[in-house]
Amino acid sequence: MTTTTAAHGRLSPRQAERRRGILRASTALAARGGYEAVQMREVAEGAQVALGTLYRYFPSKVHLLVAVMQEQLGQLHEQVRRRPPAGEDPAARVAEALTTAFHALQREPRLAEAMVRALSFADRSVSHEVDEVSRLTSAIVLAAAALPGPPTAEQQAALRVIGHTWHATLLAWLSGRASLGEVRADLHTAARLLTAG
């Protein structure tokens, strides 16, 4: 069993609940102490599973924390779908949604740092999970944009650039290289690509 299996939903209800427990334990550890605090043995203890069981679900800490990021983005996607941003055009709506997401991460900076570090450390063995993070980021942007029709080729390229910008600004803020004002400005600039041309 791997996170790929979990991502495709081929888990029994009991396995899915166990996986959720593992992610909850990991999230709590990361929120308290960041990347270094997420130790596989402590995750297993917090989730009340055997260490071997944990490794069957998540082969490494990087797999685990990228899965936590997937879960966080999935929740954000659902939130955007339930309460769409109210901006007057797609760019304004996207900027609003991403700024709101950024503020949510700002409230849990150690968790954000842990997820972003895991994403940065991810190698090819985590490519499926990283692709899912990118897919969810694009889905959030698309849901926020509420375009009148399917995205054009140019808009699909803009979605990718916006996703890259969001992740890069998050990394720059976490490392102290960008202020919140700069992050906001960069997100608004990237969001305008959706309606450029």
Salt bridges, closest charged atoms under 4 A:
GLU17 OE1 - ARG20 NH2 2.88
GLU17 OE2 - ARG24 NH2 3.01
GLU36 OE2 - ARG117 NH2 3.08
GLU113 OE2 - ARG117 NH1 3.01
GLU132 OE2 - ARG135 NH2 2.81
